[in-house]
């Protein structure tokens, strides 16, 4: 922290009680506010604890110090509206180096609301970015409040006691899991508190409720009243005295009381003013149904919400519903009243919301709460996951998200939530229309589809490709037990051909079909086959099939049962319809059961069983098999321990930082690193780049080749031409391999000089690598999602093969395993046809270190290691490219409210 950077913008975040505060660096214009905080906002006792005594000059001295910009000082203020409610500052000291002296102050009436902790989190983030490694602070022994703040922070705290004072020391170097978990928990509690007025309001106002039948406001008002909302509901319309016989009020200010929630159905131009009026009156949450806000209107809406601590759903929202019997609020203008139940639903598209609610209603799955996020200026899927996790009613979460404000924070929340409830989503936006231009193989692989799939996979979310598939998967996960992670399925059918199709579908979705004991055939009619798929023949009756299913259920080798039935003549015989075997038994058994009824007209429906439970029945075997595969995947994830990022020991971050900063200082516009700087950067993080010697002319190229042989690199060498901005060497004819003599090296260099002319800067000489499996490992920094690690089959044919896996950094153990097993070429790595396996530990090390490098340096916008040659004895990279750009330091786990681009006018 040799110098304080200019203010890097503001952030809004939630306190423990759900109040919104603004956090920003203090400056000269804040002198009066800082003085008032210390002089008027703090009692004499608070000032004694802060300044170790009572001095009339202390508040003025603090204001002078904190508001005069100077090197080594970083001071943050927390503002609630126009009031400064707290400050945290640190100032660099000389001994020990990279240590900053810490101080805190919070207004008395804002104690116990999380102001100090929130300020500390943001101060830690900014101080780390400026190179601070330790905070130190002197406190009085009796200052229990500040000691509790430090204890609860989640970072290690060292204490040294002397004469009634305590010297506190807090290491900042690493963001360990304990600290992130503590931040998560504080954020979760604050989020839930802020959403209470939205999802459990005691009173609601519909602003813009019209007397005109069929209007949005009138429709929502009517649904709230007919739905039996338990609290007060008021209509606001300046042009009407009553609506449907109930009073209408001219403004929010004239209401009998302040509503918790206001639903806005007013013209776009009126939205900012109405939002400001609501906030000034004390409303705590808004649902904005209005669409078409321009940038100025959006900014006005967001300013009002942040200034007055209102949470916002929308704009362009269909509305929301809460079926809790204590609330019973239906404030949306869809055509279906959501059934009460335990499925949490959040959608970004109103049309998707309408379709999803209809399908859930047809199926009989009830909703705990429904929120149409619309343009998602504020409340997001991440907020709702945290609400559902804690509401005590939701046991299934269904999402439709078209965009993400903070994908890594969302993934972290989802990983936690999916341990207790299934989270399903429709993966929207998979088309190649979103594919961005790419300059290398790694970037070419980083399509929006790949990135989103990586997010969902790592978060443990069940990603489906349509509303129908989402509902089909929900039907099974909601009503049936999970299968064992092994995924062994028994397919039972009364028609052989249908059973074969179902078995094919199971195999295509990665499910196993083990052979079954022959003695099970004794329970079936003559001619039946129990090889799996089981063909019961068309002669099977209800009682025989019921006995067979009970016996099959007890087989330890079976994890799930898929029963496919076609209508036969027996269906018309009383008591003989095989489908009766499904519903006359219990719905929930040791293993999940899914039925396929080919005469069913709808894709999925529930059949009520004898115990009152529900059995999902599908009209198509592919849908049923796909749904079982989703259930098996969830079972496998739950069996694994909570993912923890893998460590990459021995990384020299200081050297890497010096290299990155040095390049960007010399090249502010960014660009591709030269070969030598690339080699030094990779070496700092232990990435195994083969020996590379820089040659500026043909003579040094020949000498380099000879030197490699003398150093023990016997055999042939490769020569690679280089010039700034170069990307695809092989495609440009800039690589010559297998050069055995000095004459061959000299001739190759002369050929480069003749072909590339004055753009040729020189060449890299490398020993020829031993044969092995050629792989690609790379990283692309996405502006929203962060670093995406790409791994796959490499070499010159990598784009043709397109055999790749992708994960968002940081990588966990499961990622390192599945990135290998997902590849079609995985047998080449694990050993096939008598060939020994490659050194998978070395491959995993490459991915781990690459992930850590990308996490530590967002400036590395693109890194391409291709090929990485893997052999039984290790792995070595023979070609690497790195592109740098200036990027701000960004902590995806820092607590702050999202800032949508529309609301910022960007």
QUIDATA-V771264 format. One record per run of one state. SS is the DSSP state (@ for helix, = for strand, . for the rest). FROM is the first residue (numbers start at 1). LEN is the number of residues. Records with the same first field share a line. If there is no record, write none. Layout:
SS=FROM-LEN ; FROM-LEN
This chain:
.=1-10 ; 15-5 ; 26-2 ; 40-4 ; 52-6 ; 67-6 ; 81-2 ; 94-5 ; 107-1 ; 111-4 ; 130-4 ; 141-3 ; 153-5 ; 163-2 ; 172-5 ; 200-3 ; 208-8 ; 227-5 ; 237-5 ; 244-2 ; 250-2 ; 255-6 ; 265-3 ; 282-3 ; 289-6 ; 308-3 ; 315-4 ; 323-6 ; 333-7 ; 348-2 ; 364-3 ; 373-8 ; 391-5 ; 402-5 ; 418-4 ; 428-4 ; 435-6 ; 446-2 ; 460-2 ; 465-2 ; 480-8 ; 494-2 ; 509-3 ; 513-5 ; 524-5 ; 530-4 ; 536-6 ; 554-6 ; 566-3 ; 573-7 ; 584-8 ; 598-6 ; 609-5 ; 619-2 ; 640-5 ; 646-7 ; 667-4 ; 673-2 ; 685-4 ; 690-2 ; 696-2 ; 711-6 ; 723-12 ; 740-2 ; 760-2 ; 768-5 ; 783-3 ; 794-4 ; 802-2 ; 809-3 ; 822-4 ; 831-9 ; 857-3 ; 872-2 ; 878-2 ; 885-16 ; 905-2
==11-4 ; 20-6 ; 73-8 ; 83-11 ; 99-8 ; 134-7 ; 158-5 ; 165-7 ; 203-5 ; 232-5 ; 242-2 ; 246-4 ; 261-4 ; 285-4 ; 311-4 ; 319-4 ; 329-4 ; 340-8 ; 367-6 ; 396-6 ; 422-6 ; 462-3 ; 488-6 ; 512-1 ; 529-1 ; 534-2 ; 560-6 ; 592-6 ; 604-5 ; 614-5 ; 645-1 ; 671-2 ; 689-1 ; 692-4 ; 717-6 ; 735-5 ; 762-6 ; 773-10 ; 786-8 ; 804-5 ; 812-1 ; 860-12 ; 874-4 ; 880-5
@=28-12 ; 44-8 ; 58-9 ; 108-3 ; 115-15 ; 144-9 ; 177-23 ; 216-11 ; 252-3 ; 268-14 ; 295-13 ; 350-14 ; 381-10 ; 407-11 ; 432-3 ; 441-5 ; 448-12 ; 467-13 ; 496-13 ; 518-6 ; 542-12 ; 569-4 ; 580-4 ; 621-19 ; 653-14 ; 675-10 ; 698-13 ; 742-18 ; 798-4 ; 813-9 ; 826-5 ; 840-17 ; 901-4
